[in-house]
């Protein structure tokens, strides 16, 4: 029987949609319901969804005083994931998963903005999702925060600068990096004043152009890999969880 329930997308800013992951849902004719938390959308009952997809955003997972909706969002994630609901978290979505499972999320030693090499752990070779990926690949990274591994979680990937780049906890997956972002979406980010300011503050004047070129250079590998990993999550995690 095909997946009939919709997917819940937790989106924290308009310019950070599921992108390639959403394309895979569309290709499979699977429905999604998008909750845009920064715009005041209310959280629904997670029980009526096949799975949860939580995307990135410029805020920190610990910024409840600035964004009060973070507290109920983390409670929803905790309740859903601990019940066995499949979850796919990207960047902030990864940090929210860690925080929701009781792990510490905090600023890292320095922002990681660029195209680092992501290296899989030995455990990833045994994972139903990440065993489909090459042992190392390039991906867009854009974050200043990091997380500690939740109790019982399995680390799946790291980079030279940040050892925590992906983990799995039961049916919940966390990816710190942005495989889903192609050249068009990177260009959209370049037009966001706050994003441009951050890149130039961290990397210097003109760095956004270089970052866009980097995303374009890897797009033919990174976006298909995004869809492959997401497809494996749909096939090996979401579908059996039904």
N, C-alpha and C positions, 0 to 999 in steps of 0.2 A: 504494500500500500504506500503511495506517495505521501510526502509530508504535506499536510493540509493546513495546519495552524500557521499563522503568520510569524515572522521574525520581529522581535523588538529591537529597534535601533536607538541607542542612547547617543544622541549627538549633542556636543557641547558648544559648537560654534558652526555657523552656516557653511564656512569655507572648508570644513573638515568632514565631508561625508564618507561613507564606506568605499566610494570609488570603485576600484576593481572588484572588491568583495560584493558590492551591490550589483555590478555587472554580472557576476556569476549567479546571483539570485534571479536576476531578470532572465538570463539565458535558460534557467531551469523553470521559469514561470512560477517562482515562489514569491509569496506576498511578504511585504514588510510594513510595519507601522513605525514611523519616525517620531520620536519625542525630542524636541529641541529645548533642552533644559534652560539654556541661557535666555530663551524667549518666554519663559514662564509656563511651558507646557507641563501638565500634570503627569505624574508617573502612573501608569496603569497597573492592573493586577498582572504580575509576571506569570501567573499560572496558566494563562490562556495562550501563551506563546510557545513555539517549538524551541526557541533558543533566543539568546540575548547577544547583541553585537554592540560593544561600547567603543566609541571612537575617541580621537584626541581632542586637544584644546589647550589654550595658553595658560589656563589656571592650574594650580596645584591640587592634588588630591586632599590636602590638608587645609584648604582655603575656605572652610565653612563660614568664617566671619564675613568674608567678601561675597561668597556664593552660598547662601543658606540651603539651596537645593542639593548640595553635595552630601549632606548628612542622610536625608532620606534615600538618595540614590545609592549610597554605600550600604544602607540597610537592605534595600531591595536586592542588590548584588549578593550580599551575604546570605540572605534567606534563600534566594534562588539557587545559588551555586552549592550551598550546603545541602539543598534538597536533591541535587543531582542534575539541575537544569544545565544544558550545554551553554557555554559562554565563550565569546571571542572578543578579547580586549586589545586595543591598539594604542600605544603610547600612553596618554592619560588613562585610557581604558585598561591598560596593563597595570598601572599604578593603583587604580581604583580597586582592581581585583586583589592585589597584594594587601592594600589597606583593609579591605572588607574581610579578609581572612586573618586579620590580626597582625600583619607584618608592618614594619616601619617604612614609611615613605618620607624622603627628605631631599633637599638639594644635594646634588653630587659635587665632586671637587671642581668641576668646570663644565660648562655646556658642551654637549656633543652635537654639533651642527655640521653636516657634511655627508659624505658617502663612504662610511667605513666598511671594512670587511667583517661580516658576521660569521663566526665560526661555531659550528654545532658541537655539542658535547657528545660523548660516547653514548649517553642515554638516549639522545635523539634518534640514533639508528634503530632503536627498539620501539620508538613511538609510532602509533598508527598514522599520525599526521606528518610529523617532521622527517620520518624515514623516507619520504618522497622527495626531500630536498637534497641538493648537493652538500658536501661537508662544509663548504665555505661559499659565500656569495656576497655581493655588494648590495647595500640597501640605503635609502635615505634615512638619516637619523636627525632628529631635531628635538632635543630635550635638555633640560637642566637638572631635572629631578631623577632619582633612582629609588629602588626599593630593596628591602631585604627579602629573602626567599621565605614565603609562608611555611609554616610547619607542615610537613608531609608532601610539599610540592617538589617537583623534579625540575632542575635547571636544564634547559634545552639549548641555550646559545649564549654567547658573549662576544664582545668586541675587545680590542686592545685597551680602550679607555674605560669601558664599562663591562664588568663580567656578567652583569644581569641584563640580558637582552631578550630572553624568552623563558617561560616556564609553563608547566602543566600541573593542575591540581584536579584530580578526578576528571570531569568532563569540561573543565574550564581552562582555556588557553590564554596566555598573555604574550604579546609581541611588542617590544619597546620600539621597534623600527617601523618604517613606512614603506613596505613593498607595494602597497596599493596605489601610491602616488605616481602618476605619469606626468609627462611634460605639460599637458594642458592644466592640470591641477596645480603643478608647481608654479606656473605662470600666474594663476589666480592668487596663490599665496604671496607672490612677489608684489602684487598690487595692494596688499594689506599694509597700511602704514606701520602698524605695530610690529608686524613680522619683518618688514624691511629694516626697521630700526634695530631690531634684535640681531639680525644677521650682520649688519654693518658694525654694531657695537662689539660683537664677538669676533668677527672675522676681518673687519676692515671695510673701507669704502669700496664699492664695486663688487663685493663678494656675492651678492645675490645673483648677478649675471653668471658667475662661475658655478654657483650652486644649481641654477637652472640648466646649464650645459651638462653638469654631472648627471642630473636626473634624466635628461634626454639621452645621454650616452648609455645608460643602463636600462632604459625603459623596455627594450625588447627582451630583456632577461628578467627584470624585476617584476613587471606586471604579470607576465605569464606564471611566474613562480607564486605570486600572490594568489592567483586564481587556482593554481594547482593545490597549494596548501589548504586554501579555504574549501575547495572541492573535496579534499580528503577528510576535512573536518565534517563536512556535510554527510559524506558517505559512511565514515567510520565512527563518528561520535553522535551526530544529531539523529541520523536515521535509526541506529540501534537504540538510542535513548527513548524513541517514541514508545 
